[in-house]
Amino acid sequence: MTAPFRTLALACAVTLALAACKKQEQQQPPPPEVSVVEAKPQTLPLQRELVGRLSGFRTADVRARVAGVLQKRLYTEGTDVKEGQPLFQIDPAPLKATLASAQGELAAAEATYANAKVAADRARRLAPQSYVSKSDLDTAEATERTSAASVQQARAAVETARINLGYATVTAPISGRAGKQQVTEGALVGQGDVTLLTTIDQLDPLYVNFSMNSDELAQLRQAQAQGAVALSGDGQATVNVKLGDGTVYPHAGTLDFTSVTVDPSTGSVSLRALLPNPDHVLLPGSFVSFDATLGQRANAFLVPQAGIQRDAHGAYALVVGKDGNVVRRNVMADSQQQGQWVVTSGLEAGDQVIVSGQQKAKEGAPAKAVPFDPNANAAQQQAGAKPGAAPAPSEKK
């Protein structure tokens, strides 16, 4: 092959290669558009969704404190009663007789003491003139002291009988809601044991008893030591109860007790909150779910639910990097607020988190970041819905 021919062939090959490259560049599609939100660090309430059980602020068992026949009930079951209000009447007749007998014994003891005192005074007056022997004086004074002690004993018996007579009218030890009558009229109560008649529960306020994993509490305290969170103490941390219909109970409670020991059987720590219940909407014994605000968390990010995905390696977010390529970020997102995930690690301020169009984005591939417009996104979903079609299920918190 001659030199001119070789030169011509090489020029043709180069021309064909350049044309092919240009055609390939013209056919390459533009990077897909994805909707993003900018990650902005915030100080957020440190919240936990927990379950607890309600109990009365005070609970008192109403019992018969003296033996006798129950005559009648003086209250309406299931109604509110005041402290000191009569609830039951026990037959007072035997108790009145006991009081009268004790009063008679007191009168006899006082008379005996009066005679003994006169005799002792006479002996003390005559003893210096030797008209009374030393032995007789000692006997007279001993009789006087014994009689005085008998008077004190008789007075105590009268007081005891008077107290027992007062116990014949059983009163409410606290204010609250009285429960069901446990013993019917005509029954003998207080004979050999302290018979339970009913129970009173104070319904305002109520206690919310709950527990938290000891490891989680230890992590929170460690985070507080590092400055990542600021925990609230007793009396400052709040709880917001959710009612059965999903609405939030209008009165917030406050944490008032945190145990300093771990239950070895469950590995949890007991806590308690005080919850106002002025309308008696909540009842003791009920289980309730609630959000506990335990303090403040610094440098956290709120990310829409669609921006956080999960796989076998855990939670992650897709981010459009500064070079325009999609990057995976493994994140820590274990709670939600305001319908969004709370991300505590894995993101940096200014990250462009993809919240729509993830199916078009590939790790390492370029993507065009477009600011997310929730209103426009909702309008597109509504326009794309078919008439008569069932609405899409809402995401559960």
Beta strands, then each sheet from edge to edge (+ up, - down):
strand 1: 33-38
strand 2: 42-63
strand 3: 68-73
strand 4: 80-81
strand 5: 86-90
strand 6: 169-171
strand 7: 176-178
strand 8: 188-189
strand 9: 196-213
strand 10: 229-231
strand 11: 238-242
strand 12: 253-258
strand 13: 268-275
strand 14: 287-304
strand 15: 309-311
strand 16: 314-320
strand 17: 326-330
strand 18: 332-337
strand 19: 340-345
strand 20: 352-356
strand 21: 368-371
sheet 1: 15+ 16- 20+ 1- 21-
sheet 2: 4+ 7- 9+ 2- 14+ 10-
sheet 3: 4+ 7- 9+ 2- 14+ 19- 18+
sheet 4: 6+ 5- 3+ 8-
sheet 5: 4+ 7- 9+ 13- 12+ 11-
sheet 6: 15+ 16- 17+
end
